[in-house]
Amino acid sequence: AELLDELVRLPNVRTTDAGKRMVRAAVERYEGLAAVRPEAMLAAAGLLAFDRRPADAFAWIDRFGRNQPNRTKAAAGLAVLRQSQATDRQVALVGSWLSAAVLEEPDSVAVRLNEGEYAALRQDYAAAERAKRALSILPTA
């Protein structure tokens, strides 16, 4: 799945018939992994967004993210926002997952980094800065 994902991202591949078949094949392989490897959800969502199919990417997250923590759904949602034009509703959905993840894991560096990225993607640079500052006060292990 990862190799197909990488190959389809090469210049001039995505829009070809072969590129479309590679996306389908990679998503099918990620589907087989999603139950045991949560990162497959993130990879598939990112690939679908790269293929200009954000609605399919969010449907994928909905389908395979039901039993995943909010931090995983937020990371997958960010992968979609990073690569495609999302609707206001989709942006808000990622924000709700992220807010829940911050409440569940306030000391998580990954969650705080995602919080900053989400704010930056929305061009809310003050919130991005606050998220970055929150990283500096987190307890160290």
Secondary structure, DSSP 8 states (H G I E B T S, - for coil): -HHHHHHHTSTTTTTSHHHHHHHHHHHHHHHHHTTT-THHHHHHHHHHHHTT-HHHHHHHHHHH-TTS-HHHHHHHHHHHHHHS---HHHHHHHHHHHHHHHHH-TT-HHHHHHHHHHHHHTT-HHHHHHHHHHHHTS---
